[in-house]
């Protein structure tokens, strides 16, 4: 699974935790959910950056031939 996809999964799981925490009044679970969402966003951005770098490398190889 690509980093971008793992990031999306973390964001969804984090949102679910945050909503469950709000529904039950569990502040700690809300914070955990928000933290997981932030981690997911970072993974998603890392995945996008990695894809951009790989595409630039492929393009540079094509240009050399």
C-alpha atoms as a printed R data frame, in Angstrom:
   type eleno elety resid chain resno       x      y       z
1  ATOM     1    CA   UNK     A     1   0.000  0.000   0.000
2  ATOM     2    CA   UNK     A     2   1.375  3.375  -0.984
3  ATOM     3    CA   UNK     A     3   2.120  6.005   1.643
4  ATOM     4    CA   UNK     A     4  -0.608  8.189   0.150
5  ATOM     5    CA   UNK     A     5  -3.192  5.439   0.656
6  ATOM     6    CA   UNK     A     6  -2.001  4.709   4.190
7  ATOM     7    CA   UNK     A     7  -2.388  8.401   4.913
8  ATOM     8    CA   UNK     A     8  -5.991  8.373   3.741
9  ATOM     9    CA   UNK     A     9  -6.690  5.380   5.964
10 ATOM    10    CA   UNK     A    10  -5.148  7.111   8.995
11 ATOM    11    CA   UNK     A    11  -7.213 10.221   8.312
12 ATOM    12    CA   UNK     A    12 -10.447  8.225   8.145
13 ATOM    13    CA   UNK     A    13  -9.643  6.230  11.272
14 ATOM    14    CA   UNK     A    14  -8.667  9.394  13.091
15 ATOM    15    CA   UNK     A    15 -11.897 11.124  12.110
16 ATOM    16    CA   UNK     A    16 -13.891  8.146  13.403
17 ATOM    17    CA   UNK     A    17 -12.020  8.265  16.718
18 ATOM    18    CA   UNK     A    18 -12.576 11.998  17.008
19 ATOM    19    CA   UNK     A    19 -16.311 11.658  16.356
20 ATOM    20    CA   UNK     A    20 -16.615  8.753  18.813
21 ATOM    21    CA   UNK     A    21 -14.816 10.838  21.414
22 ATOM    22    CA   UNK     A    22 -17.170 13.760  20.839
23 ATOM    23    CA   UNK     A    23 -20.215 11.485  21.101
24 ATOM    24    CA   UNK     A    24 -19.036  9.961  24.380
25 ATOM    25    CA   UNK     A    25 -17.439 13.077  25.841
26 ATOM    26    CA   UNK     A    26 -14.014 11.381  25.844
27 ATOM    27    CA   UNK     A    27 -11.610 14.300  25.302
28 ATOM    28    CA   UNK     A    28  -8.577 11.991  25.179
29 ATOM    29    CA   UNK     A    29 -10.081  9.997  22.310
30 ATOM    30    CA   UNK     A    30 -10.883 13.223  20.464
31 ATOM    31    CA   UNK     A    31  -7.259 14.344  20.731
32 ATOM    32    CA   UNK     A    32  -6.026 10.899  19.668
33 ATOM    33    CA   UNK     A    33  -8.282 11.096  16.615
34 ATOM    34    CA   UNK     A    34  -7.038 14.543  15.654
35 ATOM    35    CA   UNK     A    35  -3.445 13.390  16.097
36 ATOM    36    CA   UNK     A    36  -4.050 10.394  13.863
37 ATOM    37    CA   UNK     A    37  -5.627 12.638  11.241
38 ATOM    38    CA   UNK     A    38  -2.543 14.871  11.261
39 ATOM    39    CA   UNK     A    39  -0.299 11.811  10.934
40 ATOM    40    CA   UNK     A    40  -2.424 10.673   8.003
41 ATOM    41    CA   UNK     A    41  -2.109 14.034   6.275
42 ATOM    42    CA   UNK     A    42   1.674 13.896   6.694
43 ATOM    43    CA   UNK     A    43   1.793 10.388   5.191
44 ATOM    44    CA   UNK     A    44  -0.408 11.518   2.312
45 ATOM    45    CA   UNK     A    45   1.874 14.473   1.571
46 ATOM    46    CA   UNK     A    46   4.942 12.226   1.814
47 ATOM    47    CA   UNK     A    47   3.359  9.872  -0.706
48 ATOM    48    CA   UNK     A    48   2.578 12.700  -3.110
49 ATOM    49    CA   UNK     A    49   6.131 14.033  -2.806
50 ATOM    50    CA   UNK     A    50   7.575 10.579  -3.378
51 ATOM    51    CA   UNK     A    51   5.431 10.131  -6.494
52 ATOM    52    CA   UNK     A    52   6.569 13.519  -7.819
53 ATOM    53    CA   UNK     A    53  10.230 12.645  -7.283
54 ATOM    54    CA   UNK     A    54   9.807  9.275  -8.993
55 ATOM    55    CA   UNK     A    55   8.054 10.911 -11.957
56 ATOM    56    CA   UNK     A    56  10.825 13.515 -12.252
57 ATOM    57    CA   UNK     A    57  13.423 10.723 -12.244
58 ATOM    58    CA   UNK     A    58  11.543  8.817 -14.960
59 ATOM    59    CA   UNK     A    59  11.263 11.988 -17.006
60 ATOM    60    CA   UNK     A    60  14.973 12.718 -16.630
61 ATOM    61    CA   UNK     A    61  15.829  9.194 -17.810
62 ATOM    62    CA   UNK     A    62  13.611  9.577 -20.866
63 ATOM    63    CA   UNK     A    63  15.201 12.918 -21.682
64 ATOM    64    CA   UNK     A    64  18.724 11.421 -21.603
65 ATOM    65    CA   UNK     A    65  17.983  8.882 -24.329
